[in-house]
Amino acid sequence: MPVSFDKVHDYMLSVTPRRDATLMAMEAHARRHGFPIIGPLVGRLLFQLATAISAKRVFELGSGYGYSGYWFSQALGERGRIVMTDGNPGNRLLAEKYFKKGRVRTKREFRVGDALEIIGDYDGPFDIILNDIDKHAYPQTIDLVAPRLRKGGLFITDNTIWSGRVYNRTRDKNTLGVIEFNRRMYADRRFFTTILPLRDGLTIGIRR
Ligand SMILES: C[S@@+](CC[C@H](N)C(=O)[O-])C[C@H]1O[C@@H](n2cnc3c(N)ncnc32)[C@H](O)[C@@H]1O
């Protein structure tokens, strides 16, 4: 029987438990403003992966107002550290508001600017690097991330099915960026990579 991914998605949402009051408020903000957060299905996966590898150091390229960072912080706890980045200063203020509301004790930095430049200020090693910036820039992230991830660390990139545009071969620059990124990740011997067809797709490479 053919599987409809939209129906799988809806089914998964229907069995997903409610989140804490802060995450629910952040999700409501995303709905009100049409802001593209990773959402609860992917948020839970981030929490699981961070917990599974006992992550303590996380770096995010493209943090928005902190929704994905909040999920990570729940797994990192007060002994963990997260560096968030975003080009929009307003997002840092919002993230701080939500992190305070949720009484998050994870050590954190939120840097405003171009994530591709900011990551150069950090040697790592990180346990997890999340990539959720503008899609045309995805191919540039690989050589920046590889030297900063520990062996066994995870490089997690969101939106890599890109609403199906990757297989329709749409020719805009963001789609071409995602297609090229996936091709390079599978070919790169520094990573062992799989695409998970969860929500809009995640490319997950484990650093070898
Ligand atoms: C999809 S949203 C991030 C959502 C966030 N990861 C979450 O799920 O809560 C993408 C964000 O990346 C930021 N962004 C895009 N390109 C960037 C870049 N090169 N450097 C820093 N931020 C960038 C945008 O301002 C936007 O807020």
The ligand as an SDF file (V2000), in Angstrom:
LIG
                    3D

 27 29  0  0  0  0  0  0  0  0999 V2000
   14.5930   28.1390    9.6740 C   0  0  0  0  0  0  0  0  0  0  0  0
   15.0180   29.4460   10.7210 S   0  0  0  0  0  0  0  0  0  0  0  0
   15.7980   28.6670   12.0910 C   0  0  0  0  0  0  0  0  0  0  0  0
   14.8580   27.9780   13.0000 C   0  0  0  0  0  0  0  0  0  0  0  0
   15.4820   27.3440   14.2270 C   0  0  0  0  0  0  0  0  0  0  0  0
   16.5690   26.4440   13.8890 N   0  0  0  0  0  0  0  0  0  0  0  0
   14.4090   26.6120   14.9680 C   0  0  0  0  0  0  0  0  0  0  0  0
   14.0130   25.5440   14.5010 O   0  0  0  0  0  0  0  0  0  0  0  0
   13.9640   27.1130   15.9840 O   0  0  0  0  0  0  0  0  0  0  0  0
   16.4110   30.0710    9.8820 C   0  0  0  0  0  0  0  0  0  0  0  0
   17.0840   31.2350   10.6060 C   0  0  0  0  0  0  0  0  0  0  0  0
   18.4000   31.3290   10.1160 O   0  0  0  0  0  0  0  0  0  0  0  0
   18.7540   32.6770   10.0030 C   0  0  0  0  0  0  0  0  0  0  0  0
   19.8170   32.7200    8.9930 N   0  0  0  0  0  0  0  0  0  0  0  0
   19.7520   32.4170    7.6840 C   0  0  0  0  0  0  0  0  0  0  0  0
   20.9690   32.4640    7.1130 N   0  0  0  0  0  0  0  0  0  0  0  0
   21.8350   32.8040    8.1120 C   0  0  0  0  0  0  0  0  0  0  0  0
   23.2400   33.0020    8.1830 C   0  0  0  0  0  0  0  0  0  0  0  0
   24.0290   32.8530    7.1040 N   0  0  0  0  0  0  0  0  0  0  0  0
   23.7740   33.3290    9.3670 N   0  0  0  0  0  0  0  0  0  0  0  0
   23.0010   33.4680   10.4690 C   0  0  0  0  0  0  0  0  0  0  0  0
   21.6650   33.2940   10.4660 N   0  0  0  0  0  0  0  0  0  0  0  0
   21.0950   32.9610    9.3080 C   0  0  0  0  0  0  0  0  0  0  0  0
   17.4920   33.4360    9.6690 C   0  0  0  0  0  0  0  0  0  0  0  0
   17.5570   34.7340   10.1900 O   0  0  0  0  0  0  0  0  0  0  0  0
   16.4310   32.5740   10.3870 C   0  0  0  0  0  0  0  0  0  0  0  0
   16.0990   33.1300   11.6290 O   0  0  0  0  0  0  0  0  0  0  0  0
  1  2  1  0
  2  3  1  0
  2 10  1  0
  3  4  1  0
  4  5  1  0
  5  6  1  0
  5  7  1  0
  7  8  2  0
  7  9  1  0
 10 11  1  0
 11 12  1  0
 11 26  1  0
 12 13  1  0
 13 14  1  0
 13 24  1  0
 14 15  1  0
 14 23  1  0
 15 16  2  0
 16 17  1  0
 17 18  1  0
 17 23  2  0
 18 19  1  0
 18 20  2  0
 20 21  1  0
 21 22  2  0
 22 23  1  0
 24 25  1  0
 24 26  1  0
 26 27  1  0
M  CHG  2   2   1   9  -1
M  END
$$$$
